[in-house]
Each structure stands twice: as structure tokens, then as C-alpha cells.
Amino acid sequence: MRTIIHLDGDAFFASVAQSFNPLLVGKPVVVGGLPHQRGCVHSASYEARRKGVTVGMGLSKAKELCPDAFFVKGDFRHYRAVGLAIEDILHSFSPDVEIASLDDAYVDLTNVMERRRFPVETCINIARSIRERVNIPVSIGVASSKLVARIASGLNKPSGITSVPHGMERTFLSGLPLRMLRGIGRKTEQVFFDLGITTIGQITTLPRYTVMQLLGSAAGETIWQYAHGHDMRPVHARRIAHQISRETSFEEDTNDEKLVTGTLRYLSERIADKLRKEFWSARQVHVKVCYSDSRSARRSSSLRQPTCEGAVIARRVQQIYDGFPHRRIRVKLVGVKVMNIDSEYSGQLSVLDRFENSEQLCRTIDDVRRRFGFSTIAPGSTLVLKNYYRMEKHGYILHTPSLSQ
């Protein structure tokens, strides 16, 4: 029998802002931008949430609901520093740690706990250690699987610890709404709604083959097992991301093609930098463009070979963007995403001038950026961003930058 915990940072981005600025502790904090700017709320402290502020809400609406809130743009460097500190703490309790994102992680305590001891005390010690080191509140779920532990961690926020005893998984899940079960999105939820099924427990009353017929063999089998509390997924010490995305909205809607394409090039470089740091490569590229009339264009394209090169990603991004229907409408937001990520470089990289291969060039660029800052080397097409954004050692300070990975 396994003992797995899921740890989730409470209002993580807002909590980090309060951690780095003690004057914000106990105050309503909204992360996402300044109230007069266009954009949405990425995170809100619980003081702001009690005033009605929610994630995804427009910044102006958040200001209306909570006029005394402190609005901050956020700083990824701070989030990364806190995330690394939390990871270090978790490794002091168990070698089996899976970092799912900046603010949540799984820890397998099976091999470090006594067989019959339920580790609530360990969870208390973990939460205390994190609070003492980085002053971030966390909620923790304890169960026999990643699925149940993750659901449990979200039920008693903030700073709650929820444990599900072995053998009680199905009972624990039975009364919860369908949307809380991994793998159930809006379409799948509607399929069950049409049958009058609104809770996880009601799925278990259906025969397995019925769920498989409704959702397809593979998906149906997985959902049926999850509804019963069965999940044998292991805690992986190092998780490969399903996707990496970077996006930003512009300070003002723009029809400046150089600004749009320069921003897409810059986002491509940031993604490539992340890929190389993790020793990953990507096989698919996705581009998103949102316009001032609320319409958007989205398209994906596969690459011939997996890549971690900014130039290769940028070329495909440009091809996708050039293929979008030409509209005489200003652009509000652009985004780049890579998917189908592998754990190793492809080994088949294009040859570039003055270097035997582009891998050597990438390594040289990475070395220079690591020593002198990301902004030290930049493609010429991104220099137009100097006219719109402040540049620091680690890169441009974009307007409402994406906080996703």
C-alpha cells in the first residue's frame, strides 16, 4: 500500500509577492498587472478573494470589487526561487518527489514511513518547514494515489491537511462533483449530465462497459477506474512537461507587423531556452493570435524533427502566422506553445554559419546568456521590442506576460 502526498501552494503567485514584500502580508494582493491596464487576474490573495476577486477576472473589475488591493505584475524569478526552495525541502523528507509545476508537487512516502503509520505529522512538519523558510502557505492531501491526494489537497484551503485512509478512496470521492475527477472536461461532463449523473460516485453505479461505450475504450476504462479511486501512476522524480507556452498581450492593440513578429520571435527564444535547460526537444508548434474584436486565430504544425533551437521554432511560428487570414484588425495578444516534448535532443540539427552544427551554436549562446544575461544575445527581429518594453539582464519586461509553463 502506497502513501502519497500532494502539496499545493495556496494563492501561490500572490503568496510569493507577500513573501518578498512583508508590507503586503495580510493585505489584498492581485497578480496580473496594474488596474488601469488591460489583462486578467493570474492570482489573488485570500484577502482579495474574500472581496470577490477571482482568477481570470478582468483587472478593472478586480479594482472595482477590491479598491484597496495592491496590484502587481509578478516576477517569474521570484516564483522559480521559491519553487526550488520548496523542492529542496521536499527532498529532505523523501527522495521520491515529482514537481508537477511551480506550485504543486507529489511526494511518495511509502518507503520512508512505517507501514502502519499515517503521515499527517510529516505533512505538518513539511508545511511548517516551508512556512519558516519561504513564508508560503500550502495545503496538503494524503492518500494511496496521486489522483486522490491531489483532490484532497484542494478541499481544505488555505493551509489545510486532508487525509484519506486506505480503503476509503471510493467513499471519499463519491459525493464530489464530476469536474473534480481527472480526465473529465466540459464535453465529458455533459455526456454524464445527459444521463442524470452529477457526482463521481454515480459513475461507479454504471457497468464498466457502459462507460467505455460512452467515452471510448481507453478513456472510459480510465475514468471508471479513477471514479473507484484506483490510480497506480507512480511518482516520477523528473516530469517531462506536456507543453511549454509563452504569451503576452500588448499595452495597446497594435497593427505594427514588426512588433507582432518580433514578439513571436522573442517568445520562441524563451521557449527554446527552457527546452535546452531541461534537455528537452519539441515536435509540434502552436501559435495563437487574439484580435481587438475578440476573435482569434490558432493553428498547430508538426516539425520534421524534434528541436530545441529558437531559430527552428521561430521559422515555423512565422510560417504559421503568415498562413493566418489577413485581417485589418489590430492585434491584442500573441502566444507560442510547443507540444509533444521528448526527453532528449533529436541529434539532427541544422548546420549554421561558422559552426559545425547548430547544437554548438546553441551551447555557446546559452553559455554567454548564463554568464551575462539573456538579453546579451538576441535575434535582430526582436530589437523592435526595445521601443516598447524595458529590458533587464534576464530579458524584456513584457506587458502581462504568461505565467504558464
C-alpha positions as CSV (number, residue, x, y, z in Angstrom):
1,M,0.0,0.0,0.0
2,R,1.3,3.4,-1.0
3,T,1.4,6.6,0.9
4,I,1.5,9.7,-1.4
5,I,1.0,13.3,-0.6
6,H,0.1,16.2,-2.9
7,L,1.3,19.7,-2.0
8,D,-0.4,22.8,-3.4
9,G,0.8,26.3,-2.8
10,D,-2.1,28.5,-1.7
11,A,-2.7,31.5,-4.0
12,F,0.9,30.9,-4.9
13,F,1.8,33.9,-7.1
14,A,0.1,36.3,-4.6
15,S,1.7,34.5,-1.6
16,V,5.1,34.9,-3.2
17,A,4.5,38.6,-3.7
18,Q,3.7,38.8,0.0
19,S,6.7,36.8,0.9
20,F,9.1,39.1,-0.9
21,N,7.4,42.2,0.3
22,P,6.4,41.9,4.0
23,L,4.4,45.1,3.7
24,L,1.9,43.1,1.6
25,V,1.3,40.4,4.3
26,G,-2.3,40.4,5.3
27,K,-3.3,42.8,2.5
28,P,-5.4,42.1,-0.6
29,V,-3.0,41.4,-3.5
30,V,-3.8,40.9,-7.1
31,V,-1.2,39.5,-9.6
32,G,-1.5,40.1,-13.3
33,G,-0.9,43.7,-13.9
34,L,-1.9,47.2,-12.9
35,P,-5.6,48.1,-12.5
36,H,-5.6,50.6,-15.4
37,Q,-4.1,48.0,-17.8
38,R,-5.9,45.5,-19.9
39,G,-5.5,42.0,-18.7
40,C,-6.8,39.4,-16.2
41,V,-6.1,38.2,-12.7
42,H,-3.5,35.5,-12.6
43,S,-3.7,35.1,-8.8
44,A,-5.3,36.8,-5.9
45,S,-4.5,36.5,-2.2
46,Y,-7.3,35.2,0.1
47,E,-7.8,38.7,1.4
48,A,-8.7,39.8,-2.2
49,R,-10.7,36.6,-2.8
50,R,-13.0,37.4,0.1
51,K,-13.9,40.6,-1.7
52,G,-15.0,38.6,-4.7
53,V,-11.8,38.7,-6.8
54,T,-11.3,35.5,-8.8
55,V,-8.6,34.2,-11.2
56,G,-9.4,35.1,-14.8
57,M,-11.4,38.2,-13.9
58,G,-10.5,41.4,-15.7
59,L,-8.1,43.7,-13.7
60,S,-10.5,46.7,-13.9
61,K,-13.3,44.5,-12.4
62,A,-11.0,43.4,-9.6
63,K,-10.2,47.0,-8.8
64,E,-13.9,47.7,-8.7
65,L,-14.6,44.9,-6.3
66,C,-11.5,45.5,-4.1
67,P,-10.4,49.1,-4.5
68,D,-7.8,48.8,-1.7
69,A,-6.0,45.9,-3.3
70,F,-2.3,46.0,-4.3
71,F,-1.8,45.2,-7.9
72,V,1.5,43.7,-9.1
73,K,2.7,42.3,-12.4
74,G,4.6,39.4,-10.8
75,D,8.1,38.2,-11.2
76,F,8.9,34.7,-12.6
77,R,12.4,34.8,-10.9
78,H,10.7,35.0,-7.5
79,Y,8.4,32.1,-8.3
80,R,11.2,30.0,-9.5
81,A,13.3,30.7,-6.4
82,V,10.5,29.8,-4.1
83,G,9.7,26.7,-6.1
84,L,13.3,25.5,-5.9
85,A,13.3,26.1,-2.1
86,I,10.1,24.0,-1.7
87,E,11.6,21.3,-3.9
88,D,14.7,21.2,-1.7
89,I,12.5,20.9,1.5
90,L,10.5,18.0,0.0
91,H,13.7,16.1,-0.9
92,S,14.7,16.3,2.7
93,F,11.7,14.2,3.5
94,S,11.8,11.7,0.6
95,P,13.9,11.0,-2.5
96,D,10.7,10.4,-4.5
97,V,9.5,13.9,-5.4
98,E,7.7,14.8,-8.6
99,I,7.4,18.6,-9.3
100,A,4.2,19.0,-11.3
101,S,4.5,22.8,-11.6
102,L,5.9,25.8,-9.8
103,D,3.3,25.5,-7.1
104,D,2.4,21.8,-6.7
105,A,4.2,18.6,-6.2
106,Y,3.8,14.9,-5.3
107,V,5.9,13.1,-2.7
108,D,5.9,9.3,-2.3
109,L,6.4,8.5,1.4
110,T,5.8,4.7,1.1
111,N,9.4,3.7,1.6
112,V,10.3,6.2,4.3
113,M,7.3,5.8,6.7
114,E,6.4,2.9,9.0
115,R,4.0,0.6,7.3
116,R,1.0,1.3,9.6
117,R,1.7,4.9,10.4
118,F,-0.4,7.6,8.6
119,P,1.9,10.5,7.9
120,V,-0.2,13.5,9.0
121,E,2.6,14.6,11.4
122,T,5.0,14.5,8.5
123,C,2.7,16.8,6.5
124,I,2.6,19.2,9.4
125,N,6.4,19.2,9.5
126,I,6.6,19.8,5.8
127,A,4.1,22.7,5.9
128,R,6.0,24.2,8.9
129,S,9.4,23.9,7.1
130,I,8.0,25.7,4.0
131,R,6.4,28.4,6.1
132,E,9.6,29.0,8.1
133,R,11.9,29.1,5.0
134,V,9.9,31.0,2.4
135,N,6.8,32.1,4.3
136,I,4.4,30.4,1.8
137,P,1.2,28.7,3.0
138,V,0.5,25.2,1.5
139,S,-2.4,22.7,1.5
140,I,-1.6,19.0,1.5
141,G,-3.6,15.9,0.6
142,V,-2.6,12.4,1.8
143,A,-3.9,9.2,0.1
144,S,-2.8,6.0,-1.5
145,S,-2.7,7.5,-5.0
146,K,-1.8,10.7,-6.8
147,L,-5.4,11.1,-8.0
148,V,-7.0,11.1,-4.6
149,A,-4.1,13.0,-2.9
150,R,-4.5,15.9,-5.4
151,I,-8.2,16.1,-4.9
152,A,-7.8,16.0,-1.2
153,S,-5.3,18.9,-1.2
154,G,-7.9,21.2,-2.7
155,L,-10.7,20.6,-0.3
156,N,-9.4,22.4,2.8
157,K,-7.7,25.6,1.7
158,P,-5.8,27.5,2.8
159,S,-3.2,25.7,4.9
160,G,-5.3,22.6,5.3
161,I,-4.2,18.9,5.6
162,T,-6.7,16.4,4.3
163,S,-6.1,12.7,4.7
164,V,-7.9,9.8,3.1
165,P,-7.4,6.5,4.9
166,H,-6.5,3.4,2.8
167,G,-9.7,1.7,1.6
168,M,-11.8,4.8,1.9
169,E,-11.0,6.3,-1.5
170,R,-14.3,5.4,-3.2
171,T,-16.3,6.8,-0.2
172,F,-14.2,9.9,-0.2
173,L,-14.8,10.6,-3.9
174,S,-18.5,9.5,-4.1
175,G,-20.2,12.8,-3.3
176,L,-17.8,15.1,-5.2
177,P,-18.8,16.8,-8.4
178,L,-17.7,15.3,-11.7
179,R,-15.4,18.1,-12.7
180,M,-13.1,17.3,-9.8
181,L,-12.1,13.9,-11.4
182,R,-9.0,13.9,-13.5
183,G,-9.9,13.4,-17.2
184,I,-13.4,14.9,-17.1
185,G,-13.7,18.2,-19.0
186,R,-16.8,20.0,-20.2
187,K,-17.7,17.7,-23.0
188,T,-17.3,14.5,-20.9
189,E,-19.2,16.2,-18.0
190,Q,-22.1,16.9,-20.4
191,V,-22.2,13.3,-21.5
192,F,-22.8,12.3,-17.9
193,F,-25.2,15.2,-17.3
194,D,-27.4,13.9,-20.1
195,L,-27.7,10.7,-18.2
196,G,-28.5,12.5,-14.9
197,I,-25.1,11.8,-13.4
198,T,-23.7,14.7,-11.5
199,T,-21.3,13.1,-8.9
200,I,-18.3,10.9,-9.1
201,G,-20.0,8.2,-7.0
202,Q,-22.8,7.8,-9.6
203,I,-20.2,6.8,-12.2
204,T,-19.4,3.7,-10.1
205,T,-23.0,2.5,-10.4
206,L,-22.6,2.1,-14.1
207,P,-21.1,-1.1,-15.6
208,R,-17.6,-0.6,-16.9
209,Y,-18.5,-1.5,-20.5
210,T,-21.2,1.3,-20.4
211,V,-18.7,3.9,-19.5
212,M,-16.3,2.6,-22.2
213,Q,-19.1,2.8,-24.8
214,L,-19.9,6.4,-23.8
215,L,-16.3,7.7,-23.8
216,G,-14.4,5.2,-25.9
217,S,-12.5,2.1,-24.6
218,A,-9.3,3.8,-23.3
219,A,-10.9,6.9,-21.8
220,G,-13.8,5.0,-20.4
221,E,-11.7,2.5,-18.7
222,T,-9.5,5.2,-17.1
223,I,-12.5,7.3,-15.9
224,W,-14.2,4.2,-14.5
225,Q,-11.0,3.2,-12.6
226,Y,-10.5,6.8,-11.3
227,A,-14.1,7.0,-10.1
228,H,-13.4,3.9,-7.9
229,G,-10.3,5.6,-6.5
230,H,-7.9,3.4,-8.5
231,D,-4.7,5.1,-9.8
232,M,-1.4,3.4,-10.0
233,R,0.6,6.2,-11.6
234,P,4.0,6.4,-10.0
235,V,5.6,9.5,-8.6
236,H,8.3,10.3,-11.1
237,A,11.4,12.1,-9.9
238,R,11.5,14.2,-13.0
239,R,8.5,15.0,-15.0
240,I,8.6,15.9,-18.7
241,A,6.2,18.8,-19.4
242,H,3.3,18.1,-21.8
243,Q,3.7,21.5,-23.2
244,I,5.5,24.8,-22.7
245,S,3.8,28.1,-23.6
246,R,4.7,31.8,-23.5
247,E,2.3,34.6,-24.4
248,T,1.7,38.3,-23.8
249,S,-0.8,40.9,-24.5
250,F,0.2,44.3,-25.9
251,E,0.0,47.5,-23.9
252,E,-2.3,48.8,-26.7
253,D,-3.8,46.9,-29.6
254,T,-1.3,47.1,-32.5
255,N,-1.2,46.8,-36.3
256,D,2.6,47.1,-36.3
257,E,3.7,43.9,-38.0
258,K,7.3,44.3,-36.9
259,L,6.2,44.4,-33.2
260,V,3.9,41.4,-33.6
261,T,6.5,39.2,-35.4
262,G,9.3,40.4,-33.2
263,T,7.3,39.4,-30.1
264,L,6.6,36.0,-31.6
265,R,10.3,35.6,-32.2
266,Y,11.2,36.6,-28.7
267,L,8.6,34.1,-27.2
268,S,10.1,31.4,-29.4
269,E,13.5,32.1,-28.0
270,R,12.2,32.0,-24.4
271,I,10.6,28.6,-25.1
272,A,13.8,27.2,-26.7
273,D,15.8,28.4,-23.7
274,K,13.5,26.5,-21.4
275,L,13.8,23.4,-23.6
276,R,17.5,23.4,-23.6
277,K,17.8,24.0,-19.8
278,E,15.6,20.9,-19.3
279,F,17.4,18.9,-22.0
280,W,14.1,18.5,-23.9
281,S,13.0,18.9,-27.5
282,A,9.6,19.5,-29.1
283,R,7.9,18.1,-32.1
284,Q,4.9,20.4,-32.5
285,V,4.4,24.2,-32.6
286,H,1.2,26.1,-31.9
287,V,0.5,29.8,-32.5
288,K,-2.3,31.9,-31.1
289,V,-3.2,35.5,-32.1
290,C,-6.1,37.4,-30.5
291,Y,-7.6,40.5,-32.1
292,S,-9.3,43.6,-30.7
293,D,-12.7,42.4,-31.9
294,S,-12.4,39.4,-29.6
295,R,-11.8,36.9,-32.5
296,S,-8.7,34.8,-32.6
297,A,-6.7,32.6,-34.9
298,R,-5.0,29.4,-33.7
299,R,-3.1,26.8,-35.6
300,S,-0.6,24.0,-34.9
301,S,2.1,22.4,-37.1
302,S,4.4,19.4,-36.6
303,L,8.1,19.6,-37.2
304,R,10.1,17.1,-39.2
305,Q,12.5,16.5,-36.3
306,P,12.3,17.4,-32.6
307,T,14.1,20.6,-31.9
308,C,15.3,22.8,-29.1
309,E,16.5,25.6,-31.4
310,G,14.9,29.0,-31.2
311,A,15.6,29.7,-34.9
312,V,13.8,26.5,-35.9
313,I,10.8,27.1,-33.7
314,A,10.7,30.8,-34.8
315,R,10.7,29.8,-38.5
316,R,7.7,27.5,-38.1
317,V,5.9,30.1,-35.9
318,Q,6.4,32.7,-38.7
319,Q,5.1,30.2,-41.3
320,I,2.0,29.6,-39.2
321,Y,1.5,33.3,-38.6
322,D,1.9,34.1,-42.3
323,G,-0.8,31.5,-43.1
324,F,-3.4,33.2,-40.9
325,P,-6.1,35.1,-42.9
326,H,-5.0,38.7,-43.3
327,R,-7.3,41.0,-41.2
328,R,-7.3,44.7,-41.0
329,I,-7.8,44.4,-37.2
330,R,-5.4,45.3,-34.5
331,V,-3.7,42.5,-32.6
332,K,-4.3,42.3,-28.8
333,L,-2.3,39.2,-27.8
334,V,0.1,36.6,-29.2
335,G,1.2,33.3,-27.9
336,V,3.5,30.4,-28.8
337,K,3.3,26.9,-27.5
338,V,5.3,23.7,-28.1
339,M,4.0,20.2,-27.6
340,N,5.0,16.6,-28.0
341,I,8.0,17.1,-25.9
342,D,10.8,14.5,-25.7
343,S,13.4,14.0,-23.1
344,E,16.4,14.2,-25.4
345,Y,17.7,16.3,-28.3
346,S,16.9,14.9,-31.7
347,G,20.6,14.7,-32.7
348,Q,19.7,16.0,-36.1
349,L,20.2,19.8,-36.0
350,S,20.7,22.1,-39.0
351,V,24.1,23.5,-39.9
352,L,24.6,27.2,-39.4
353,D,27.4,29.6,-40.5
354,R,30.7,29.5,-38.7
355,F,29.7,26.5,-36.6
356,E,29.9,22.8,-37.4
357,N,26.3,22.4,-36.3
358,S,23.6,24.4,-34.6
359,E,23.9,22.5,-31.3
360,Q,27.4,24.0,-30.8
361,L,25.9,27.5,-31.5
362,C,23.1,26.9,-29.0
363,R,25.5,25.9,-26.4
364,T,27.7,28.9,-27.0
365,I,24.6,31.2,-26.8
366,D,23.5,29.5,-23.6
367,D,26.9,29.9,-22.0
368,V,27.0,33.6,-22.8
369,R,23.5,34.2,-21.5
370,R,24.2,32.3,-18.4
371,R,27.2,34.5,-17.6
372,F,26.0,37.9,-18.8
373,G,22.2,37.6,-19.0
374,F,19.5,36.5,-21.5
375,S,19.5,40.0,-23.2
376,T,23.1,39.7,-24.1
377,I,22.3,37.8,-27.4
378,A,19.1,38.5,-29.2
379,P,17.8,38.0,-32.8
380,G,17.7,41.2,-34.7
381,S,14.0,41.0,-35.3
382,T,13.4,41.3,-31.5
383,L,15.2,44.6,-31.2
384,V,12.0,46.4,-32.0
385,L,10.8,45.4,-28.6
386,K,13.2,48.0,-27.1
387,N,10.8,50.7,-28.3
388,Y,8.0,49.3,-26.2
389,Y,9.5,47.4,-23.2
390,R,12.1,47.9,-20.6
391,M,15.0,45.4,-20.9
392,E,16.8,43.9,-18.0
393,K,19.6,41.4,-17.7
394,H,17.1,38.5,-17.8
395,G,15.1,39.8,-20.7
396,Y,12.3,42.2,-21.7
397,I,9.7,43.1,-19.1
398,L,6.6,42.2,-21.2
399,H,3.1,43.5,-20.5
400,T,1.0,40.8,-18.8
401,P,3.5,38.0,-19.5
402,S,2.2,34.5,-19.4
403,L,2.9,32.7,-16.1
404,S,2.2,29.3,-17.5
405,Q,4.8,26.6,-18.3
